[in-house]
């Protein structure tokens, strides 16, 4: 059965736009409306009167468990943009969301947020979860009632029964980062990797993928350093200082998280010294600035806005429309450079 999600995907518009065309609620250009209506005819779409009537007869509440938006260089503001966009599109179906923000570097804060959800789980029709504190998130997941669907975004947990995971193949993105670094540094150099603590499955996979690329290259020496952010953001500067002091032949630095900007800031403060090739993740304002200044060579974009957006829509499609949802929604591994970065900024759908 054709769904409005399929129509939106083919027309390259939002579900909200398709809904406005179907129900003649305006605020759509004539050209877009004609394109959507043509696709509706081609797919022989028949609106589900039952689903719409059911949606309008009750309110659906989705809980959002994610780090505080200002953490990691304000990285978490990015998926929040997509979440808000999806919520606005689905207001007509009485979709509401409730946030449970936690301090990513405080186990107590995370456990408090989880406890708030589990205190009254029956109030939620679905959950959207960023399980970045992997070991502690596993304990939380075990206590979610079986009748409440949950979606993972940004990172994942193995061997759990989530509705779907929305994000990248982390190991492969690490492999790609290794290939990019090999192009930058040549064949005889030391490359430092900053392993971010506390442990997180998808960050560990990125490091593993990066190391695997160089496993058969004797000319490249990989040194892994740890930065425990439970001790504060200054841990990033401290480990970067140590890397620069201990490696006179340092050719490059790989940071498998949005904390790349913190490393770039420290490197940038060393005016007059030889440049260090730097590869990291995510289009935070700080990372964008240092990329445009030439301190960061490559950023891997995981499209967090789209992750948040699709997460809410996945819950809506499953809970309200009773649609089958794929077990994974894997996003492309985008290579962002100073030359193309402006085309990625503020991309939502």
N, C-alpha and C positions, 0 to 999 in steps of 0.2 A: 504494500500500500504506500502510495506517495505521501510524503509529509511536507509541511511547510519548511522544515529544515533543508530538505533536498532542493526545494524551489529556491530558497535563499542562497544555497551554495552554488547552484547553477547560474543564478542571476548575479552573483557576487554582491549581494546586499545583505542587510541584517534581517533576522526573523521579524523584528518589529516593522520593518518596511513592508514585508510580505503581508503581515497582518493588516497594516493600514490599507493596502491595496484591496485585500479580500473584503474588508468591511467598510470600505469607502470613507475612511476617516481623514482623508486629505494629507497635507504635508509631504507629498511625494511628487517629484517632477513628472511631467507628462511623458518624457522619454523613458524614465525608470518604470513608470506604471505600465506603459505599453510592453516593455521587455518582460516584466513580471507576468502580465496577463498572457503573453504569448507562451511563456514556459508552462503556465498553469494549463493552457489548452493542450500543449504538446504532451504533458505528463498525465493528462486526464485526471487532474486532482479533484477530489470530492471532499469538501470540509467535513470533519467529524462533528456533527451536531452534538453528539453525546459528550465528547471530550470538552468542547467549549462550554456546554451547559454545566458539566461537572466542575470545571475550573471556576466558573462564575458563582457557583453555589457555596464555595468554601474558600478559606485563605490557607495558603501553603507556606510553611515557614522552613527556610533552609538555614542551618547554622554554619558559620564560617570560622574555622580554627586556623589561624595564621599568625606569624610574627607581627610585632608592631610595625606599622608602615615606615617609620623613620629609620629602622635598623638597616645595617649593611649598605650605608650610603644612600638611604631612602629607596632601596631596591623594591621593598614590599609595597611601595606606593603604586608600582607598575601593574601587578595583578589586580590591585584594588580598583584601578581605572576600568579594567575589563569587567570586573564583578559589578560595579555600579552601572556600567553601560547595559549589561544583560538585565539587571534588575529593572532599569527604566523601561526597557523594551517589553518586559513581561508583566508590568504592572496591571495591564488589562486582564491578566489571568489570575490576579490576586496573589502574586508571588511576593513574599517578603523575606528579608534576610536579617539575621542577627549575628553580629561579630563577637568573637571571643579572641581578642588579641593577647599575645603573650610575649614576654621578653625571651628572645631566642637564646640568650646566654644566661638564663636563670631556670634551673630545673624546677624550683618552687613555683615560679610564675607559670610555667607550662602546666604543671600539675594542678594548679588552681583553676586555670582555664578549662582543663579537661573535667575537673570535678564540677564546675558550673554547668557543663553540658550534661553530665551523667546524673546530676541532681534531679533533672526533669526531662529525661530523654523522650518521653512520649509526646512532648510538645513539638518535636521536630519531624518533618517529613523527609528530610535528607540532610547530609552534611558534606561540606566541601573542606578538605583538610590538606594542609601543607605539613607533612610529618617529618620536619627537618631534624628534630631530636629523636633519631631513629630508635634507640633502645627504649626510651621512655614512651615514645608513641606506640610501640608495640603493646605495652601494658594497657594503654588507653583503648586501643582498637579491640582488644579481647573483651572489653566490657561494654561495647556498643551493642544494643539489642539487635537480634538478627533481622528484625523487620524494618530497620532503618538503613537505607542505602547510603553509601558514602563514596565520595570521589576524591582521589589523590591528585594534587597538582604540584608542580615544581620538583618534588622528590617522591620516592615510593618506599614501600616496605615489601619484602618478598614474602610469598606464601600466605597472603591474606586475601580475603574475599571482597575486595573493593569492587564497586560497580565498574569503574574504569580508572585508568591512570592517564593524565594529560601532561605531556612533557617530552623531553628528548631521550635518546639512547645515550646515556652518560658516558659509557665506556668508549663508544665510537666518537663522541665529541672530544674525548681525551686523546684518542689516536689521531684525530684530525689536527688537534693543537700541536701534537708532536711533529707531525709532517710540516706544519707551518713553521715551527721553530727550527727544524732542520734546514729549511730554505734560508732562514735568516742568519743562522750562526755558522753554517759550513760544517766541516767534518772534524775539527779538533778543538774542543772547548768543553768547559764545565757548564752544566745547566742546573740551576737550583729550582726545586719545586717546594712551594709552601703548602704543607698539609694543614688544613684548617680543622681545629678541634672546637667543640666536641664532635665526635664521629658522626658522619652522615653518609648513608649508603651511596647517594648519587655523587657526592664529592669524592668519596673513596674510589668510585668507579672512574671518575675523570682522571685521577692520579694514576690509577692502574692502567688505563688506556694510554696515557702519555708515556709511562715507563715502558709499556710493551712495544711502542713504536721504535724505541732505541735499543731494545734488548739484543739485537744482533749487530750493533754498531760500536765497535771497540774504540772508535775515535771520540765518542761522546761520553762524558762522565756525568751521571745523574746523581745529585745529592739532595736528599729529601730533608726538609726542616719542618718543624711543627710550630704552629702559632695557636695557643690555647686562648680563645677569645672569652672564655669564662673569667679570665683574669683581666679583661678590659681590652679596648681597641688598641691601646699602646703596645700590646703584644705583637701587632703587625709591624710597627716601626722597629721594635727591638729585634725581631728575627731578621728583618731586612738589613739592619745595621750589621748583624752578625754574619749574614751571607756575604756582604760586601767586604768585610774584614777578613774572612777566611778563604776567599776565592779570588786570587789575583788574576786568574784566567777566565773569570766569569763571562760567559757569552750571552746567557739569557736567563730569564726568570719566568716561571709558569705559576699563575695563581688561579686555582680552580673555582673561584667564587667571585661575587660582586665586590669583594674587598680589594680588588685590583687597584682601585683609586688610592687606597691608603699606601700601598707599595709605591705607586707612581709618585705620590706626594713626597715621599722620602727620597726617592731617586732624583726627583726634580730639584730638591734642595741642595744637591751636590753639584753646583754649577762648575763648569770647566773640566769635569772628569769625563772619561770615555763613556759613550752611551751604552746602556744595557738593553738588550732586546726584551720586550715585555709582552706577554700574551695572557689575557684573562677573560672574564665573562661579564656580560650584562651591560645594558645601556643606561646606567645611572647618570645623573647630571655630572658627577665628579669624574666618572670614567670617560664620558663624552668630552669633557674639557681637556683632560690629559691626552686623549687621543688626538684632538685637534691641535694640541701643542707639540705633538710628535713624541711624547713620552711612552705611550702605549702603541704598539705596532698592530696588534690584532685583538679584537674582542669577539667572542662567540655569543651570539644572541640566541636566547631560548624563547623569545616572544612571550614574556610573562603576562602581558595584557591579554593576549589571545587565550592563554591558559585559564586565567580567571573567568573570562567571558564564556569559554566553552564549558567550564566546570558548572556554572549555573544553568546553562542551557541543557547540559547532559542530565542534570537532576530533574529539570522541568520535563524533558522528553520522556524520561523514565517514569516519573511519579504521576504526572498529569496526563500525558498522551499514551502512556503504557507502551512505549516503543522499546525495542531491543537496542541496547547500547554496546558498541564494540568494547572489548576488554582493554584496549589501549587506543589512545589518540596521540600518535607520535608526530611531533613537530619537526620541521627541517632544522638542520644544524647550519645556521647562517654565519658566514665569515664577514665581519664588519671591519672596514678600514677607514682611514681619514677621508678617502675619496668617495665612499658611498654611504657614510654614516647618516647624512641628512635625510636619506630616503627611508631610513628605518625608524626615525624618531616619531613617536606618537602613532605608530601603526597599531590599530586595534583589531580589525578583521580584514 
